[in-house]
């Protein structure tokens, strides 16, 4: 039954994304498909997954999460919310580095390895998106250095 409930929720989410993204238009045409294509494609993928969950059924027995898993899931949601709040103010590099450190710690990583991985991910993804793919990302408090 859980799969079907998730599938119905996914269908509602897809409808909401479609409703919100339908009126998106750029003031000028800078690409063939326009900015509406991404939310529409995302809505189609979510709707197809939701339909699959609804019709595939949920008759098999579901195992419960192992001890501590629900707490980690909850903390991932909290970390994602904090990441969204701090993203503009701290900037992409620092907020991504912090998110990586805390998620790594959540899954049992050591402080040193998580800090190194966070720093590398923050900087490399910033360079990839900002310099290579030309996606504007917030620099935040590191504005003068980037």
LINMONOR-V109727 format. One line per field, one symbol per residue. phi: phi as a letter, one per 30 degrees, with the letter a starting at -180 (. if undefined). burial: b if it has 24 or more other C-alpha atoms within 12 Angstrom, else e. A space follows every 50 residues. Layout:
BEGIN
phi->???
burial->???
END
This chain:
BEGIN
phi->.dddddddddddddddddddcdcdbddbdbadcidddddddddddddddd ddddddjbdddcddddeiddddddddddddddedddedddjddddddddd ddddddcjddeddddddddddeddddddddcddhcdcddidceddc
burial->eeeeebbbebbebbbebbeeeeeeeeeeeeeeeeeeeebbeebeebbebb bebeeeeeeeeeeeeeeeeeeeeeeeeebeeebeebbeebbbbbbbbbbb bbbbebeeeeeeebbebbbebbbebbeeeeeeeeeebbbeeeeeee
END
